[in-house]
Amino acid sequence: MPTILQLALSCEKYRSLPMSGGVLDQPAGLLKKMNAVMNVYNAFMMHKINGDKPGEMAKWRNENQDAWAIISEINELRANYE
């Protein structure tokens, strides 16, 4: 698991920021990176739980277009760079 994802999941679990202080005390760009990685993680988890069922894929895609856009983009990157 990527380190930034582990950090984001820990912060979500403990409802805390990674560094002491407030939002403005965090290293530049860290919260933005954590948010991006959590968006990808949540999209894949939603798909795994609800959208990866036989006969339900098209319906799930139509109902979750934002999540499907993330999944499609990641899968395209995988195909191009693996």
mmCIF file of the N, C-alpha and C atoms, coordinates in Angstrom:
data_MODEL
# 
_entry.id   MODEL 
# 
loop_
_atom_site.group_PDB 
_atom_site.id 
_atom_site.type_symbol 
_atom_site.label_atom_id 
_atom_site.label_alt_id 
_atom_site.label_comp_id 
_atom_site.label_asym_id 
_atom_site.label_entity_id 
_atom_site.label_seq_id 
_atom_site.pdbx_PDB_ins_code 
_atom_site.Cartn_x 
_atom_site.Cartn_y 
_atom_site.Cartn_z 
_atom_site.occupancy 
_atom_site.B_iso_or_equiv 
_atom_site.pdbx_formal_charge 
_atom_site.auth_seq_id 
_atom_site.auth_comp_id 
_atom_site.auth_asym_id 
_atom_site.auth_atom_id 
_atom_site.pdbx_PDB_model_num 
ATOM 1   N N  . MET A 1 1  ? 0.855   -1.168 0.000   1.00 0.00 ? 1  MET A N  1 
ATOM 2   C CA . MET A 1 1  ? 0.000   0.000  0.000   1.00 0.00 ? 1  MET A CA 1 
ATOM 3   C C  . MET A 1 1  ? 0.908   1.241  0.000   1.00 0.00 ? 1  MET A C  1 
ATOM 4   N N  . PRO A 1 2  ? 0.611   2.210  -0.846  1.00 0.00 ? 2  PRO A N  1 
ATOM 5   C CA . PRO A 1 2  ? 1.427   3.429  -0.866  1.00 0.00 ? 2  PRO A CA 1 
ATOM 6   C C  . PRO A 1 2  ? 1.405   4.157  0.480   1.00 0.00 ? 2  PRO A C  1 
ATOM 7   N N  . THR A 1 3  ? 2.528   4.740  0.831   1.00 0.00 ? 3  THR A N  1 
ATOM 8   C CA . THR A 1 3  ? 2.673   5.438  2.115   1.00 0.00 ? 3  THR A CA 1 
ATOM 9   C C  . THR A 1 3  ? 1.640   6.548  2.276   1.00 0.00 ? 3  THR A C  1 
ATOM 10  N N  . ILE A 1 4  ? 1.404   7.318  1.215   1.00 0.00 ? 4  ILE A N  1 
ATOM 11  C CA . ILE A 1 4  ? 0.459   8.447  1.308   1.00 0.00 ? 4  ILE A CA 1 
ATOM 12  C C  . ILE A 1 4  ? -0.957  7.930  1.574   1.00 0.00 ? 4  ILE A C  1 
ATOM 13  N N  . LEU A 1 5  ? -1.297  6.750  1.023   1.00 0.00 ? 5  LEU A N  1 
ATOM 14  C CA . LEU A 1 5  ? -2.615  6.156  1.291   1.00 0.00 ? 5  LEU A CA 1 
ATOM 15  C C  . LEU A 1 5  ? -2.692  5.671  2.733   1.00 0.00 ? 5  LEU A C  1 
ATOM 16  N N  . GLN A 1 6  ? -1.642  5.056  3.237   1.00 0.00 ? 6  GLN A N  1 
ATOM 17  C CA . GLN A 1 6  ? -1.619  4.635  4.634   1.00 0.00 ? 6  GLN A CA 1 
ATOM 18  C C  . GLN A 1 6  ? -1.813  5.842  5.557   1.00 0.00 ? 6  GLN A C  1 
ATOM 19  N N  . LEU A 1 7  ? -1.142  6.934  5.242   1.00 0.00 ? 7  LEU A N  1 
ATOM 20  C CA . LEU A 1 7  ? -1.270  8.150  6.041   1.00 0.00 ? 7  LEU A CA 1 
ATOM 21  C C  . LEU A 1 7  ? -2.698  8.681  5.996   1.00 0.00 ? 7  LEU A C  1 
ATOM 22  N N  . ALA A 1 8  ? -3.270  8.733  4.798   1.00 0.00 ? 8  ALA A N  1 
ATOM 23  C CA . ALA A 1 8  ? -4.635  9.241  4.652   1.00 0.00 ? 8  ALA A CA 1 
ATOM 24  C C  . ALA A 1 8  ? -5.643  8.373  5.404   1.00 0.00 ? 8  ALA A C  1 
ATOM 25  N N  . LEU A 1 9  ? -5.489  7.063  5.308   1.00 0.00 ? 9  LEU A N  1 
ATOM 26  C CA . LEU A 1 9  ? -6.402  6.157  6.015   1.00 0.00 ? 9  LEU A CA 1 
ATOM 27  C C  . LEU A 1 9  ? -6.256  6.289  7.526   1.00 0.00 ? 9  LEU A C  1 
ATOM 28  N N  . SER A 1 10 ? -5.029  6.449  7.998   1.00 0.00 ? 10 SER A N  1 
ATOM 29  C CA . SER A 1 10 ? -4.806  6.643  9.440   1.00 0.00 ? 10 SER A CA 1 
ATOM 30  C C  . SER A 1 10 ? -5.435  7.945  9.915   1.00 0.00 ? 10 SER A C  1 
ATOM 31  N N  . CYS A 1 11 ? -5.261  9.008  9.148   1.00 0.00 ? 11 CYS A N  1 
ATOM 32  C CA . CYS A 1 11 ? -5.855  10.297 9.532   1.00 0.00 ? 11 CYS A CA 1 
ATOM 33  C C  . CYS A 1 11 ? -7.376  10.205 9.557   1.00 0.00 ? 11 CYS A C  1 
ATOM 34  N N  . GLU A 1 12 ? -7.939  9.488  8.586   1.00 0.00 ? 12 GLU A N  1 
ATOM 35  C CA . GLU A 1 12 ? -9.394  9.315  8.564   1.00 0.00 ? 12 GLU A CA 1 
ATOM 36  C C  . GLU A 1 12 ? -9.853  8.490  9.763   1.00 0.00 ? 12 GLU A C  1 
ATOM 37  N N  . LYS A 1 13 ? -9.133  7.422  10.053  1.00 0.00 ? 13 LYS A N  1 
ATOM 38  C CA . LYS A 1 13 ? -9.502  6.539  11.165  1.00 0.00 ? 13 LYS A CA 1 
ATOM 39  C C  . LYS A 1 13 ? -9.459  7.273  12.507  1.00 0.00 ? 13 LYS A C  1 
ATOM 40  N N  . TYR A 1 14 ? -8.395  8.032  12.725  1.00 0.00 ? 14 TYR A N  1 
ATOM 41  C CA . TYR A 1 14 ? -8.219  8.710  14.014  1.00 0.00 ? 14 TYR A CA 1 
ATOM 42  C C  . TYR A 1 14 ? -8.760  10.140 14.022  1.00 0.00 ? 14 TYR A C  1 
ATOM 43  N N  . ARG A 1 15 ? -9.327  10.566 12.888  1.00 0.00 ? 15 ARG A N  1 
ATOM 44  C CA . ARG A 1 15 ? -9.895  11.913 12.760  1.00 0.00 ? 15 ARG A CA 1 
ATOM 45  C C  . ARG A 1 15 ? -8.912  12.978 13.231  1.00 0.00 ? 15 ARG A C  1 
ATOM 46  N N  . SER A 1 16 ? -7.716  12.898 12.630  1.00 0.00 ? 16 SER A N  1 
ATOM 47  C CA . SER A 1 16 ? -6.677  13.854 12.991  1.00 0.00 ? 16 SER A CA 1 
ATOM 48  C C  . SER A 1 16 ? -5.870  14.234 11.760  1.00 0.00 ? 16 SER A C  1 
ATOM 49  N N  . LEU A 1 17 ? -5.132  15.316 11.882  1.00 0.00 ? 17 LEU A N  1 
ATOM 50  C CA . LEU A 1 17 ? -4.220  15.730 10.833  1.00 0.00 ? 17 LEU A CA 1 
ATOM 51  C C  . LEU A 1 17 ? -2.885  15.012 11.028  1.00 0.00 ? 17 LEU A C  1 
ATOM 52  N N  . PRO A 1 18 ? -2.104  14.873 9.968   1.00 0.00 ? 18 PRO A N  1 
ATOM 53  C CA . PRO A 1 18 ? -0.850  14.138 10.097  1.00 0.00 ? 18 PRO A CA 1 
ATOM 54  C C  . PRO A 1 18 ? 0.196   14.842 10.964  1.00 0.00 ? 18 PRO A C  1 
ATOM 55  N N  . MET A 1 19 ? 0.243   16.166 10.918  1.00 0.00 ? 19 MET A N  1 
ATOM 56  C CA . MET A 1 19 ? 1.216   16.932 11.700  1.00 0.00 ? 19 MET A CA 1 
ATOM 57  C C  . MET A 1 19 ? 0.471   17.750 12.751  1.00 0.00 ? 19 MET A C  1 
ATOM 58  N N  . SER A 1 20 ? 1.154   18.115 13.816  1.00 0.00 ? 20 SER A N  1 
ATOM 59  C CA . SER A 1 20 ? 0.507   18.929 14.848  1.00 0.00 ? 20 SER A CA 1 
ATOM 60  C C  . SER A 1 20 ? 0.147   20.294 14.280  1.00 0.00 ? 20 SER A C  1 
ATOM 61  N N  . GLY A 1 21 ? -0.840  20.917 14.863  1.00 0.00 ? 21 GLY A N  1 
ATOM 62  C CA . GLY A 1 21 ? -1.305  22.218 14.391  1.00 0.00 ? 21 GLY A CA 1 
ATOM 63  C C  . GLY A 1 21 ? -2.559  22.070 13.554  1.00 0.00 ? 21 GLY A C  1 
ATOM 64  N N  . GLY A 1 22 ? -2.944  23.151 12.928  1.00 0.00 ? 22 GLY A N  1 
ATOM 65  C CA . GLY A 1 22 ? -4.152  23.170 12.110  1.00 0.00 ? 22 GLY A CA 1 
ATOM 66  C C  . GLY A 1 22 ? -3.870  22.848 10.656  1.00 0.00 ? 22 GLY A C  1 
ATOM 67  N N  . VAL A 1 23 ? -4.869  23.043 9.831   1.00 0.00 ? 23 VAL A N  1 
ATOM 68  C CA . VAL A 1 23 ? -4.754  22.754 8.400   1.00 0.00 ? 23 VAL A CA 1 
ATOM 69  C C  . VAL A 1 23 ? -3.607  23.544 7.773   1.00 0.00 ? 23 VAL A C  1 
ATOM 70  N N  . LEU A 1 24 ? -3.464  24.798 8.151   1.00 0.00 ? 24 LEU A N  1 
ATOM 71  C CA . LEU A 1 24 ? -2.428  25.628 7.548   1.00 0.00 ? 24 LEU A CA 1 
ATOM 72  C C  . LEU A 1 24 ? -1.025  25.272 8.028   1.00 0.00 ? 24 LEU A C  1 
ATOM 73  N N  . ASP A 1 25 ? -0.915  24.435 9.050   1.00 0.00 ? 25 ASP A N  1 
ATOM 74  C CA . ASP A 1 25 ? 0.392   24.009 9.554   1.00 0.00 ? 25 ASP A CA 1 
ATOM 75  C C  . ASP A 1 25 ? 0.906   22.743 8.869   1.00 0.00 ? 25 ASP A C  1 
ATOM 76  N N  . GLN A 1 26 ? 0.117   22.154 7.991   1.00 0.00 ? 26 GLN A N  1 
ATOM 77  C CA . GLN A 1 26 ? 0.523   20.929 7.304   1.00 0.00 ? 26 GLN A CA 1 
ATOM 78  C C  . GLN A 1 26 ? 1.482   21.271 6.158   1.00 0.00 ? 26 GLN A C  1 
ATOM 79  N N  . PRO A 1 27 ? 2.374   20.343 5.809   1.00 0.00 ? 27 PRO A N  1 
ATOM 80  C CA . PRO A 1 27 ? 3.295   20.586 4.693   1.00 0.00 ? 27 PRO A CA 1 
ATOM 81  C C  . PRO A 1 27 ? 2.521   20.914 3.409   1.00 0.00 ? 27 PRO A C  1 
ATOM 82  N N  . ALA A 1 28 ? 3.075   21.810 2.622   1.00 0.00 ? 28 ALA A N  1 
ATOM 83  C CA . ALA A 1 28 ? 2.424   22.254 1.383   1.00 0.00 ? 28 ALA A CA 1 
ATOM 84  C C  . ALA A 1 28 ? 2.107   21.062 0.486   1.00 0.00 ? 28 ALA A C  1 
ATOM 85  N N  . GLY A 1 29 ? 0.876   20.966 0.060   1.00 0.00 ? 29 GLY A N  1 
ATOM 86  C CA . GLY A 1 29 ? 0.448   19.940 -0.880  1.00 0.00 ? 29 GLY A CA 1 
ATOM 87  C C  . GLY A 1 29 ? 0.080   18.600 -0.265  1.00 0.00 ? 29 GLY A C  1 
ATOM 88  N N  . LEU A 1 30 ? 0.397   18.383 1.001   1.00 0.00 ? 30 LEU A N  1 
ATOM 89  C CA . LEU A 1 30 ? 0.139   17.068 1.606   1.00 0.00 ? 30 LEU A CA 1 
ATOM 90  C C  . LEU A 1 30 ? -1.349  16.739 1.649   1.00 0.00 ? 30 LEU A C  1 
ATOM 91  N N  . LEU A 1 31 ? -2.163  17.660 2.099   1.00 0.00 ? 31 LEU A N  1 
ATOM 92  C CA . LEU A 1 31 ? -3.600  17.381 2.204   1.00 0.00 ? 31 LEU A CA 1 
ATOM 93  C C  . LEU A 1 31 ? -4.220  17.177 0.826   1.00 0.00 ? 31 LEU A C  1 
ATOM 94  N N  . LYS A 1 32 ? -3.726  17.904 -0.163  1.00 0.00 ? 32 LYS A N  1 
ATOM 95  C CA . LYS A 1 32 ? -4.216  17.741 -1.534  1.00 0.00 ? 32 LYS A CA 1 
ATOM 96  C C  . LYS A 1 32 ? -3.873  16.342 -2.061  1.00 0.00 ? 32 LYS A C  1 
ATOM 97  N N  . LYS A 1 33 ? -2.660  15.875 -1.801  1.00 0.00 ? 33 LYS A N  1 
ATOM 98  C CA . LYS A 1 33 ? -2.252  14.532 -2.214  1.00 0.00 ? 33 LYS A CA 1 
ATOM 99  C C  . LYS A 1 33 ? -3.079  13.467 -1.496  1.00 0.00 ? 33 LYS A C  1 
ATOM 100 N N  . MET A 1 34 ? -3.289  13.677 -0.195  1.00 0.00 ? 34 MET A N  1 
ATOM 101 C CA . MET A 1 34 ? -4.078  12.714 0.571   1.00 0.00 ? 34 MET A CA 1 
ATOM 102 C C  . MET A 1 34 ? -5.509  12.659 0.051   1.00 0.00 ? 34 MET A C  1 
ATOM 103 N N  . ASN A 1 35 ? -6.071  13.799 -0.293  1.00 0.00 ? 35 ASN A N  1 
ATOM 104 C CA . ASN A 1 35 ? -7.426  13.846 -0.833  1.00 0.00 ? 35 ASN A CA 1 
ATOM 105 C C  . ASN A 1 35 ? -7.501  13.112 -2.171  1.00 0.00 ? 35 ASN A C  1 
ATOM 106 N N  . ALA A 1 36 ? -6.515  13.327 -3.018  1.00 0.00 ? 36 ALA A N  1 
ATOM 107 C CA . ALA A 1 36 ? -6.506  12.668 -4.330  1.00 0.00 ? 36 ALA A CA 1 
ATOM 108 C C  . ALA A 1 36 ? -6.424  11.155 -4.193  1.00 0.00 ? 36 ALA A C  1 
ATOM 109 N N  . VAL A 1 37 ? -5.532  10.683 -3.332  1.00 0.00 ? 37 VAL A N  1 
ATOM 110 C CA . VAL A 1 37 ? -5.375  9.240  -3.168  1.00 0.00 ? 37 VAL A CA 1 
ATOM 111 C C  . VAL A 1 37 ? -6.617  8.625  -2.518  1.00 0.00 ? 37 VAL A C  1 
ATOM 112 N N  . MET A 1 38 ? -7.270  9.345  -1.633  1.00 0.00 ? 38 MET A N  1 
ATOM 113 C CA . MET A 1 38 ? -8.506  8.839  -1.028  1.00 0.00 ? 38 MET A CA 1 
ATOM 114 C C  . MET A 1 38 ? -9.642  8.781  -2.052  1.00 0.00 ? 38 MET A C  1 
ATOM 115 N N  . ASN A 1 39 ? -9.693  9.733  -2.984  1.00 0.00 ? 39 ASN A N  1 
ATOM 116 C CA . ASN A 1 39 ? -10.705 9.685  -4.041  1.00 0.00 ? 39 ASN A CA 1 
ATOM 117 C C  . ASN A 1 39 ? -10.550 8.417  -4.879  1.00 0.00 ? 39 ASN A C  1 
ATOM 118 N N  . VAL A 1 40 ? -9.311  8.084  -5.223  1.00 0.00 ? 40 VAL A N  1 
ATOM 119 C CA . VAL A 1 40 ? -9.048  6.868  -6.002  1.00 0.00 ? 40 VAL A CA 1 
ATOM 120 C C  . VAL A 1 40 ? -9.417  5.635  -5.179  1.00 0.00 ? 40 VAL A C  1 
ATOM 121 N N  . TYR A 1 41 ? -8.960  5.586  -3.940  1.00 0.00 ? 41 TYR A N  1 
ATOM 122 C CA . TYR A 1 41 ? -9.242  4.454  -3.059  1.00 0.00 ? 41 TYR A CA 1 
ATOM 123 C C  . TYR A 1 41 ? -10.758 4.254  -2.894  1.00 0.00 ? 41 TYR A C  1 
ATOM 124 N N  . ASN A 1 42 ? -11.475 5.330  -2.617  1.00 0.00 ? 42 ASN A N  1 
ATOM 125 C CA . ASN A 1 42 ? -12.927 5.228  -2.411  1.00 0.00 ? 42 ASN A CA 1 
ATOM 126 C C  . ASN A 1 42 ? -13.647 4.791  -3.676  1.00 0.00 ? 42 ASN A C  1 
ATOM 127 N N  . ALA A 1 43 ? -13.222 5.286  -4.833  1.00 0.00 ? 43 ALA A N  1 
ATOM 128 C CA . ALA A 1 43 ? -13.852 4.875  -6.096  1.00 0.00 ? 43 ALA A CA 1 
ATOM 129 C C  . ALA A 1 43 ? -13.676 3.382  -6.320  1.00 0.00 ? 43 ALA A C  1 
ATOM 130 N N  . PHE A 1 44 ? -12.465 2.871  -6.102  1.00 0.00 ? 44 PHE A N  1 
ATOM 131 C CA . PHE A 1 44 ? -12.228 1.449  -6.305  1.00 0.00 ? 44 PHE A CA 1 
ATOM 132 C C  . PHE A 1 44 ? -12.970 0.594  -5.276  1.00 0.00 ? 44 PHE A C  1 
ATOM 133 N N  . MET A 1 45 ? -13.049 1.072  -4.044  1.00 0.00 ? 45 MET A N  1 
ATOM 134 C CA . MET A 1 45 ? -13.783 0.320  -3.028  1.00 0.00 ? 45 MET A CA 1 
ATOM 135 C C  . MET A 1 45 ? -15.282 0.293  -3.336  1.00 0.00 ? 45 MET A C  1 
ATOM 136 N N  . MET A 1 46 ? -15.832 1.429  -3.780  1.00 0.00 ? 46 MET A N  1 
ATOM 137 C CA . MET A 1 46 ? -17.250 1.461  -4.177  1.00 0.00 ? 46 MET A CA 1 
ATOM 138 C C  . MET A 1 46 ? -17.505 0.465  -5.303  1.00 0.00 ? 46 MET A C  1 
ATOM 139 N N  . HIS A 1 47 ? -16.602 0.464  -6.269  1.00 0.00 ? 47 HIS A N  1 
ATOM 140 C CA . HIS A 1 47 ? -16.753 -0.440 -7.411  1.00 0.00 ? 47 HIS A CA 1 
ATOM 141 C C  . HIS A 1 47 ? -16.646 -1.894 -6.980  1.00 0.00 ? 47 HIS A C  1 
ATOM 142 N N  . LYS A 1 48 ? -15.696 -2.180 -6.125  1.00 0.00 ? 48 LYS A N  1 
ATOM 143 C CA . LYS A 1 48 ? -15.497 -3.551 -5.654  1.00 0.00 ? 48 LYS A CA 1 
ATOM 144 C C  . LYS A 1 48 ? -16.726 -4.063 -4.905  1.00 0.00 ? 48 LYS A C  1 
ATOM 145 N N  . ILE A 1 49 ? -17.312 -3.208 -4.071  1.00 0.00 ? 49 ILE A N  1 
ATOM 146 C CA . ILE A 1 49 ? -18.446 -3.619 -3.240  1.00 0.00 ? 49 ILE A CA 1 
ATOM 147 C C  . ILE A 1 49 ? -19.753 -3.663 -4.029  1.00 0.00 ? 49 ILE A C  1 
ATOM 148 N N  . ASN A 1 50 ? -19.988 -2.645 -4.853  1.00 0.00 ? 50 ASN A N  1 
ATOM 149 C CA . ASN A 1 50 ? -21.303 -2.506 -5.491  1.00 0.00 ? 50 ASN A CA 1 
ATOM 150 C C  . ASN A 1 50 ? -21.332 -2.687 -7.003  1.00 0.00 ? 50 ASN A C  1 
ATOM 151 N N  . GLY A 1 51 ? -20.241 -2.373 -7.676  1.00 0.00 ? 51 GLY A N  1 
ATOM 152 C CA . GLY A 1 51 ? -20.296 -2.322 -9.132  1.00 0.00 ? 51 GLY A CA 1 
ATOM 153 C C  . GLY A 1 51 ? -19.687 -3.489 -9.853  1.00 0.00 ? 51 GLY A C  1 
ATOM 154 N N  . ASP A 1 52 ? -19.113 -4.404 -9.134  1.00 0.00 ? 52 ASP A N  1 
ATOM 155 C CA . ASP A 1 52 ? -18.417 -5.513 -9.774  1.00 0.00 ? 52 ASP A CA 1 
ATOM 156 C C  . ASP A 1 52 ? -19.246 -6.796 -9.727  1.00 0.00 ? 52 ASP A C  1 
ATOM 157 N N  . LYS A 1 53 ? -20.555 -6.636 -9.771  1.00 0.00 ? 53 LYS A N  1 
ATOM 158 C CA . LYS A 1 53 ? -21.451 -7.788 -9.728  1.00 0.00 ? 53 LYS A CA 1 
ATOM 159 C C  . LYS A 1 53 ? -21.936 -8.088 -11.147 1.00 0.00 ? 53 LYS A C  1 
ATOM 160 N N  . PRO A 1 54 ? -22.030 -9.369 -11.514 1.00 0.00 ? 54 PRO A N  1 
ATOM 161 C CA . PRO A 1 54 ? -22.518 -9.718 -12.849 1.00 0.00 ? 54 PRO A CA 1 
ATOM 162 C C  . PRO A 1 54 ? -23.885 -9.099 -13.124 1.00 0.00 ? 54 PRO A C  1 
ATOM 163 N N  . GLY A 1 55 ? -24.007 -8.469 -14.270 1.00 0.00 ? 55 GLY A N  1 
ATOM 164 C CA . GLY A 1 55 ? -25.271 -7.866 -14.669 1.00 0.00 ? 55 GLY A CA 1 
ATOM 165 C C  . GLY A 1 55 ? -25.547 -6.501 -14.061 1.00 0.00 ? 55 GLY A C  1 
ATOM 166 N N  . GLU A 1 56 ? -24.702 -6.025 -13.171 1.00 0.00 ? 56 GLU A N  1 
ATOM 167 C CA . GLU A 1 56 ? -24.920 -4.745 -12.497 1.00 0.00 ? 56 GLU A CA 1 
ATOM 168 C C  . GLU A 1 56 ? -23.935 -3.656 -12.939 1.00 0.00 ? 56 GLU A C  1 
ATOM 169 N N  . MET A 1 57 ? -22.918 -4.039 -13.715 1.00 0.00 ? 57 MET A N  1 
ATOM 170 C CA . MET A 1 57 ? -21.837 -3.113 -14.056 1.00 0.00 ? 57 MET A CA 1 
ATOM 171 C C  . MET A 1 57 ? -22.343 -1.858 -14.777 1.00 0.00 ? 57 MET A C  1 
ATOM 172 N N  . ALA A 1 58 ? -23.135 -2.014 -15.810 1.00 0.00 ? 58 ALA A N  1 
ATOM 173 C CA . ALA A 1 58 ? -23.609 -0.860 -16.584 1.00 0.00 ? 58 ALA A CA 1 
ATOM 174 C C  . ALA A 1 58 ? -24.472 0.062  -15.723 1.00 0.00 ? 58 ALA A C  1 
ATOM 175 N N  . LYS A 1 59 ? -25.334 -0.529 -14.924 1.00 0.00 ? 59 LYS A N  1 
ATOM 176 C CA . LYS A 1 59 ? -26.190 0.275  -14.046 1.00 0.00 ? 59 LYS A CA 1 
ATOM 177 C C  . LYS A 1 59 ? -25.327 1.055  -13.053 1.00 0.00 ? 59 LYS A C  1 
ATOM 178 N N  . TRP A 1 60 ? -24.346 0.384  -12.455 1.00 0.00 ? 60 TRP A N  1 
ATOM 179 C CA . TRP A 1 60 ? -23.472 1.049  -11.489 1.00 0.00 ? 60 TRP A CA 1 
ATOM 180 C C  . TRP A 1 60 ? -22.700 2.183  -12.148 1.00 0.00 ? 60 TRP A C  1 
ATOM 181 N N  . ARG A 1 61 ? -22.174 1.940  -13.340 1.00 0.00 ? 61 ARG A N  1 
ATOM 182 C CA . ARG A 1 61 ? -21.427 2.991  -14.065 1.00 0.00 ? 61 ARG A CA 1 
ATOM 183 C C  . ARG A 1 61 ? -22.292 4.225  -14.290 1.00 0.00 ? 61 ARG A C  1 
ATOM 184 N N  . ASN A 1 62 ? -23.532 4.017  -14.702 1.00 0.00 ? 62 ASN A N  1 
ATOM 185 C CA . ASN A 1 62 ? -24.427 5.147  -14.967 1.00 0.00 ? 62 ASN A CA 1 
ATOM 186 C C  . ASN A 1 62 ? -24.778 5.912  -13.694 1.00 0.00 ? 62 ASN A C  1 
ATOM 187 N N  . GLU A 1 63 ? -24.899 5.216  -12.588 1.00 0.00 ? 63 GLU A N  1 
ATOM 188 C CA . GLU A 1 63 ? -25.257 5.851  -11.324 1.00 0.00 ? 63 GLU A CA 1 
ATOM 189 C C  . GLU A 1 63 ? -24.066 6.481  -10.617 1.00 0.00 ? 63 GLU A C  1 
ATOM 190 N N  . ASN A 1 64 ? -22.853 6.102  -10.989 1.00 0.00 ? 64 ASN A N  1 
ATOM 191 C CA . ASN A 1 64 ? -21.636 6.569  -10.318 1.00 0.00 ? 64 ASN A CA 1 
ATOM 192 C C  . ASN A 1 64 ? -20.612 7.043  -11.346 1.00 0.00 ? 64 ASN A C  1 
ATOM 193 N N  . GLN A 1 65 ? -21.010 7.999  -12.156 1.00 0.00 ? 65 GLN A N  1 
ATOM 194 C CA . GLN A 1 65 ? -20.156 8.433  -13.260 1.00 0.00 ? 65 GLN A CA 1 
ATOM 195 C C  . GLN A 1 65 ? -18.834 9.048  -12.796 1.00 0.00 ? 65 GLN A C  1 
ATOM 196 N N  . ASP A 1 66 ? -18.840 9.769  -11.693 1.00 0.00 ? 66 ASP A N  1 
ATOM 197 C CA . ASP A 1 66 ? -17.593 10.348 -11.186 1.00 0.00 ? 66 ASP A CA 1 
ATOM 198 C C  . ASP A 1 66 ? -16.612 9.265  -10.754 1.00 0.00 ? 66 ASP A C  1 
ATOM 199 N N  . ALA A 1 67 ? -17.097 8.284  -10.020 1.00 0.00 ? 67 ALA A N  1 
ATOM 200 C CA . ALA A 1 67 ? -16.241 7.182  -9.580  1.00 0.00 ? 67 ALA A CA 1 
ATOM 201 C C  . ALA A 1 67 ? -15.756 6.381  -10.785 1.00 0.00 ? 67 ALA A C  1 
ATOM 202 N N  . TRP A 1 68 ? -16.638 6.164  -11.770 1.00 0.00 ? 68 TRP A N  1 
ATOM 203 C CA . TRP A 1 68 ? -16.238 5.403  -12.950 1.00 0.00 ? 68 TRP A CA 1 
ATOM 204 C C  . TRP A 1 68 ? -15.187 6.159  -13.758 1.00 0.00 ? 68 TRP A C  1 
ATOM 205 N N  . ALA A 1 69 ? -15.262 7.479  -13.794 1.00 0.00 ? 69 ALA A N  1 
ATOM 206 C CA . ALA A 1 69 ? -14.253 8.268  -14.510 1.00 0.00 ? 69 ALA A CA 1 
ATOM 207 C C  . ALA A 1 69 ? -12.878 8.069  -13.876 1.00 0.00 ? 69 ALA A C  1 
ATOM 208 N N  . ILE A 1 70 ? -12.826 8.032  -12.561 1.00 0.00 ? 70 ILE A N  1 
ATOM 209 C CA . ILE A 1 70 ? -11.554 7.798  -11.857 1.00 0.00 ? 70 ILE A CA 1 
ATOM 210 C C  . ILE A 1 70 ? -11.034 6.397  -12.162 1.00 0.00 ? 70 ILE A C  1 
ATOM 211 N N  . ILE A 1 71 ? -11.899 5.405  -12.063 1.00 0.00 ? 71 ILE A N  1 
ATOM 212 C CA . ILE A 1 71 ? -11.498 4.022  -12.319 1.00 0.00 ? 71 ILE A CA 1 
ATOM 213 C C  . ILE A 1 71 ? -11.010 3.855  -13.750 1.00 0.00 ? 71 ILE A C  1 
ATOM 214 N N  . SER A 1 72 ? -11.722 4.425  -14.697 1.00 0.00 ? 72 SER A N  1 
ATOM 215 C CA . SER A 1 72 ? -11.330 4.321  -16.104 1.00 0.00 ? 72 SER A CA 1 
ATOM 216 C C  . SER A 1 72 ? -9.968  4.945  -16.347 1.00 0.00 ? 72 SER A C  1 
ATOM 217 N N  . GLU A 1 73 ? -9.745  6.108  -15.755 1.00 0.00 ? 73 GLU A N  1 
ATOM 218 C CA . GLU A 1 73 ? -8.466  6.786  -15.946 1.00 0.00 ? 73 GLU A CA 1 
ATOM 219 C C  . GLU A 1 73 ? -7.314  5.982  -15.343 1.00 0.00 ? 73 GLU A C  1 
ATOM 220 N N  . ILE A 1 74 ? -7.510  5.436  -14.164 1.00 0.00 ? 74 ILE A N  1 
ATOM 221 C CA . ILE A 1 74 ? -6.473  4.617  -13.519 1.00 0.00 ? 74 ILE A CA 1 
ATOM 222 C C  . ILE A 1 74 ? -6.215  3.355  -14.334 1.00 0.00 ? 74 ILE A C  1 
ATOM 223 N N  . ASN A 1 75 ? -7.263  2.712  -14.811 1.00 0.00 ? 75 ASN A N  1 
ATOM 224 C CA . ASN A 1 75 ? -7.078  1.508  -15.626 1.00 0.00 ? 75 ASN A CA 1 
ATOM 225 C C  . ASN A 1 75 ? -6.343  1.811  -16.928 1.00 0.00 ? 75 ASN A C  1 
ATOM 226 N N  . GLU A 1 76 ? -6.617  2.965  -17.516 1.00 0.00 ? 76 GLU A N  1 
ATOM 227 C CA . GLU A 1 76 ? -5.906  3.379  -18.731 1.00 0.00 ? 76 GLU A CA 1 
ATOM 228 C C  . GLU A 1 76 ? -4.420  3.623  -18.438 1.00 0.00 ? 76 GLU A C  1 
ATOM 229 N N  . LEU A 1 77 ? -4.144  4.280  -17.304 1.00 0.00 ? 77 LEU A N  1 
ATOM 230 C CA . LEU A 1 77 ? -2.751  4.485  -16.915 1.00 0.00 ? 77 LEU A CA 1 
ATOM 231 C C  . LEU A 1 77 ? -2.044  3.155  -16.684 1.00 0.00 ? 77 LEU A C  1 
ATOM 232 N N  . ARG A 1 78 ? -2.736  2.220  -16.056 1.00 0.00 ? 78 ARG A N  1 
ATOM 233 C CA . ARG A 1 78 ? -2.153  0.890  -15.829 1.00 0.00 ? 78 ARG A CA 1 
ATOM 234 C C  . ARG A 1 78 ? -1.798  0.225  -17.154 1.00 0.00 ? 78 ARG A C  1 
ATOM 235 N N  . ALA A 1 79 ? -2.724  0.284  -18.103 1.00 0.00 ? 79 ALA A N  1 
ATOM 236 C CA . ALA A 1 79 ? -2.504  -0.352 -19.407 1.00 0.00 ? 79 ALA A CA 1 
ATOM 237 C C  . ALA A 1 79 ? -1.315  0.278  -20.135 1.00 0.00 ? 79 ALA A C  1 
ATOM 238 N N  . ASN A 1 80 ? -1.154  1.585  -19.992 1.00 0.00 ? 80 ASN A N  1 
ATOM 239 C CA . ASN A 1 80 ? -0.079  2.288  -20.702 1.00 0.00 ? 80 ASN A CA 1 
ATOM 240 C C  . ASN A 1 80 ? 1.272   2.127  -20.045 1.00 0.00 ? 80 ASN A C  1 
ATOM 241 N N  . TYR A 1 81 ? 1.308   1.911  -18.739 1.00 0.00 ? 81 TYR A N  1 
ATOM 242 C CA . TYR A 1 81 ? 2.573   1.935  -18.020 1.00 0.00 ? 81 TYR A CA 1 
ATOM 243 C C  . TYR A 1 81 ? 2.982   0.613  -17.373 1.00 0.00 ? 81 TYR A C  1 
ATOM 244 N N  . GLU A 1 82 ? 2.217   -0.432 -17.560 1.00 0.00 ? 82 GLU A N  1 
ATOM 245 C CA . GLU A 1 82 ? 2.616   -1.724 -16.985 1.00 0.00 ? 82 GLU A CA 1 
ATOM 246 C C  . GLU A 1 82 ? 3.428   -2.492 -17.976 1.00 0.00 ? 82 GLU A C  1 
# 
